[in-house]
Amino acid sequence: MATKITRSTIERAGKKAKPYEIRGAHGLILRVQPSGKKTFYCQFARGKRMRIGDAEVMTVLRAEYRAREILNEANDFENPLRRDVKKSTLGGFIETVYAPWLQANRRRPDKTVKDLKRCFGTLYSKRLIDITRADLDRYVASRRDEGSTAATIVRDMNNLRSVIRRAIDGGYLRTSPFKGWEKPKVEDNGVTRYLSPDEEKRLRAALRKRDDAARRGRIRGNKWRLARGYPSLPEIGKDGYSDHLTPMVLLSLNTGLRYGEVAAIEWPAIDLRANVLTVIARTSKGAKKRHVPLNSEALDVLQRWQEQTKDTGLVFSNTDGSLIASVKTGWLKLLDDAKISEFRWHDMRHTFASKLVQRGVDLVVVRDLLGHADFSLTLRYAHLEPKQKAEAVARLAA
């Protein structure tokens, strides 16, 4: 039962053969040692407590205030925040703590560090504990003056927010300057670009034409090489691909994977018997592993590509086995041949999702397949379910 701890309570608490405790309100505990030493503690969870201070020095009012702080922090952050805050500038923390953490836990860590330096270099010399909401507001205002969109600003601020979270976890900050801060509102223009059936038909035809042209070119080239005594290059089979572009495009259309996820796939992550592709946390945008089922076309593409290449390491790679950083040249030429405009590689992901929704697949399933952490991202496809919505409204008149 809780007791009201007062200064007289502390003075009357005498020595005993064993340590004992007097429990007060708000988790406050007075612990008395056999030596007579008296210390304030706060119990914030079952079996969990934190030392507040020496009861001979600290006032009861201050101890009660700190106990309430600890309980609030435990409620907000699961554990109370440390008082012995480490000292560091923003730049020093990013270079010595955050960058190594990125290397171990996130994809494209070097790009993230570079973006942080580019965006927040003026804050690098500032101590973490001195960064305020006013600094955040000034940054947003300056970016707006430069003509940056709200979406771009929010993306960059999310990078800084992640740094601040790690700083709090590491004991460099007690609270976040982002607490209570309102981020710029990103307007949704309602436009999600995806391939129409006719555009997809033209894209596939352009891929076939590209591979056929390369196949014929290889035959002519080998004839030329043979006539001059040069060794022949491997032939491109009737069902083979001229290079990595076609299988990468077809896999994207059938799985909704991001470009970075497609480029980083390794053969051990593909189970051709179970028809499942695993996107590992290291290559996923949200740093979370997910399993993507392979339909018949995706499975056929991977099996045919496996027959053409070695089935170790990266599924799609440069000739030296390294990661393919970009397919921009081939991709833009392909779109030009297919007469498709204003279409990005990422829009194949929208095409995948849109086709699922139009075929009646639940948005929750679509979210899981895409790996969206925020369901609002998936809701952009909700307008593609007109039939389901019409049926739902029609039931009211039944």
N, C-alpha and C positions, 0 to 999 in steps of 0.2 A: 504494500500500500504506500502511495506517495506521501511524503512528509514535506511540509513547508520548510525549506532550508533557509535559515537566517544566520546573521553573524553570531547570535547567541547559541544557535545550534552547533556551529563550528567550534565555538569556544568550549562548549560542554562535552564535545566528543573526545573522550579520554582514550588513553592507551589500553589495548587488550593484548592477550597472548597471541591472537591471530588477527590478520587483516579483516576488517569489516566495512560495510558500506551503508550509507544512508541515502535513500532514493527520494529525489524531489520531483517537481513538475517538469514537463518538457524534456524528459530523458536525462535530466541533470542528476549526477551521482557524486556524493562526497565519499571518497575512499580514505580510510584511516589505517595507516601501517602500525605495526607493533612499536616502531620507533617514535610514533607520534606524528609522523609526516602526513599531512592532509592534502589531498589532490582532487580537483574537480575533473570529472569525466562526463561524456554524453553518450548514452547508448542509443544508436540510431537504427539498429535492427537486431534481430535475435542473434546473440553471440558476437555482435559487432559494436565496438565502442571507440571513441576517440578522446585522447587526453586534451583537456581545456587549459589547465594551468594550476599553479600553486595556490591552494585555498588560503594560505597565510598572507598572500600578497594581493590576489585578485579579489575584487568586490563581488558579492553575491549577485548584484544587479548585472555586472558585466558577464559573469558566468552564465546566468540565465539567458542573456541576450545571445551569447555565443552558442549555447545549446540549441536555441531556436534556429539560429543560422545553420547549424549542422543538420538539423532535421529537415530544413527546407532544401538544402543542397542535396541531401540523400534522396529526397523525394524527386527532385528535378534531374539529378545526374546519377542516381543509384548509389553513389558513394560521395561522402563529403569532400570538398576541394581542399587540397593541401594549403597550408598557410605559408610554408617556406617556399615562396615563389622564386623560381630560378630566373636569373637575369640574362636577357639576350635581346639583341636587335632583331627586327624582322628578317633582314638579310642574313645575319649570322645563324638564326634558327633554320631558315630554309636551306642554307648550304651545309650545315653540320648535322641537322636532325631530319628535316623533311625530305631533302633530296635522297638520302640513303633509304628512307622508308618508301619513297616512290619507286626506287630501283627494285625493291623487293616485292612490292605489292601492286603496282600499276603498270599498264602498258604505256608506251611512249613517254617515259619519265623525263627524258631530256627535253622534249618539247614543252612539257608542263613547266619545268623550271625556267626555260627560256621565255615562255609566255608570262610567268610571274615577274621576271626581271623587267620585261618590256612594259608591262602594265603598271607595276607597283614599285619601280626602281626608286622613285622619289621618297618612298616610305622605308626603304631598306635600312637607312641609318637610324631610324626611329625605334625606340625600345617598344617591345610588344605591349607592355603595360600602359604605354602612352598613346597607343592607337585608339581613337575614339570614333563614335558615330559621325562626328563632324568631318573626320578624315574621309570616311566612306562617302558622305554626301558631296564633299568637294570633288572627289574622284569622279563620281557620277556626273556632276555638273560639267567638269572639264571634258569628259568623253562625249557628252551630248553636244557641247560647243564644237567638237571636232566633226560632228555628224554621224557618230556611231549609233547604231540601232539599239533599242532597249534589250533585244535578245542577245546581242553581242556583249553588252555591258553586264548583263546578268550572268552570262557564261563565264566572263572573266572574274566577276565577284564570287562566283561559286568556287573558283580555284583558290581565292584568298580565304574564303570561309573554311575550306578544307584544311588550310594551313593553321588557322586559328583553332579548329577542333583538335588537331594534333598537339598544339601548344598547350591547350587546357589539359589534355590527357597526360602530357608529359610534365605537368606542374609548372609551366612557364606563365600561366594566366589563371586567374580565379574565375573571371567571367568573360564572355565574348562581347566585343563591340557590336556584333551583329544582333545581339539580344534586343528585341523591340524595334529593330531597324526595318524600314519598309523598302523592299527592293523595287526597282522600276517595273512598271506594269508592261508586260509584253502583249501587244495586241495580236490576236489571231485573225489573220485575213481570210480564214476559212478555205484556203486553197491547198489541196494536197495533190501533188502531181503524180499520176500513175498512168501506165500504158493503157490505151484503149485496145480492144481486141484487134483492130486493124493495124495499129502501131506495133503491137507485139508480133503480129504475123509478119510485118515488114522487117522487124528486128531479127527474127529467126531466119528469114530468107537471106538477109544480109550476112548473117553468120555463116550459113551454108555456102553462099557465093564466095565468101572470103576463104573458107577452107578449101573449096573446090579449086579456086584460083591458085592457092598455094600448092595444092597437090599436083596440078598440071605444071606449075613452075618448077617443082622439084623433079618431075620426070624430064622436062627439057634440060634442066641443069645437069642432071646425071648423064644424059646423052652427051652433052658438051664435055663433061669431065671424062667420060669413058673414051671419047675420041682423042683426048689429049693425054691419056694415061694416068689421070688423077683418080684417087679412090672415090667411089660413089657415096653420097650421103644417104642416110636411112630414108626409105620411102614412106610416104604418108598413106596409110591404108585407106580403103574406101570408107570405113567407119571411124577412121582416126581423125584427130584434130591437128590443125597446122601449128598451133601453139596453145598457150594457157588461156587465151582470151575467151574462146567459146565455152569451155567447161566452167570457167569462173562466172560468166554471165548466166549460163543455164542453172548453175548451182544457186546463184543469188536469187533468181526468179522463183526457184522452188523451195527455198528455205528462209528467205527474208534476212539472211545474214548481212551485217555491215561489211564494207570493203575490208576494213582492218581485220575482221574475224575470218573472212574468206582467205585473205592473204596469209594469215598466221596458222591455218589449219595444218596439223601434222597427221600423218597416216595412222599412228596409234590411237588418235581420237575418233577414228571412223570404224564402226562395227558394221561391216557389209552383210554379216549374217543376221544381225538383229535389226538392220536398217535404221541405225541411229548414229547421229553425229554429235559429239560432245564439244561444246564451246567452253574452254577452260577459263577460269577466273582471270588469269593473267592477260588474256587477249580480249576479254569482254569489256565493253564500255562501263558497265556497272560493277565490274570486278566480281561477278558472280557466275558460277558454273551453271550451265543449263544444257539440257538434252533436246536435240531437234530431230524429229522423225524424218526419214528420207522416203519420199514417194518414189514411184517406179522410175520416173525420168531422172531424178537426182541420183538414184542408185545406179542406173544405166550409165550416166555420165561419168560417175566416179570409177565404175568398173572398167569402162573403156579407157579412161585416162590412166588407170593403174597399169593396164596392159602396155601402154606406151612409155611409161616412166618407171623409175625405181620406186618401190613402195616403202621407202624409209625417209625420214626427215619431213620437210615441208611437202605438202601435196602440190602446191604451185610455187615454183621458185625460178630464179635466174639460172643460167647455165652452170654457174659456180655453186649452186645450191643455196644462195642467199635469198632473203626476203624480197619480194617484188614490191617496191615502194609505191609505184604508180603504173597505171595502164592508160594514162591520159591520152597519149598520142593515138593508140589503137582504138580506144573508146570513142574519141571524137570523130575519127574517120568512119567508124562503124555507124554512128548516128547520122553522119552526113550521107552515107550510102543508103541508109534506111529512110532518109528524109524525115527524121524525127528531130524536133527542135525543143529547146528549153527543157531538157531532161538530164538529170544527174544520175550517177551510179546509185546514189542513195535512194533515188526514186524507184528503183527496182524493189526495194524493201517495202515502199508504199504499195507498189503493184501487188506484191505477195499478200499483204494484209488486206487490201481492198478486195481482191478476188475471194479471199476466205469469207469476209463479211458478206459479200454479195451472194455467197452460196449458203448463207445461214449459219456460219460458225459463230458461236458465242464470243462476245468481246473479251471475256475473261480468258478463254482459251487462246485467243489472238495475242493478248498481252503476254501470256506465258511463253508462247512461241517466239515472240519478238524480244523477250527479255526486258520489257519495260518495268522500271522501278516505280514510276508514277503512272497510275491508271489514266490520268487526264491525257497522257500522250496517246493512249489507245482510243480514247473517246473521239479523236479526230475522224475516225472511220465510221462513227455511229450513223452519220447521215446516209450511209450506203445501205441501210436496212429498211428501205421504204415499205417493202411488202410486210415485214414483221410489224412495223408500227401501224400500218393501215389495218392489219388484221386485229391488232390489239384494240384500236379505237372502234372498229366495227362491232366488237363483242358488246359494247355498251348499249347498242341498239337492238341486240338480240333478245 
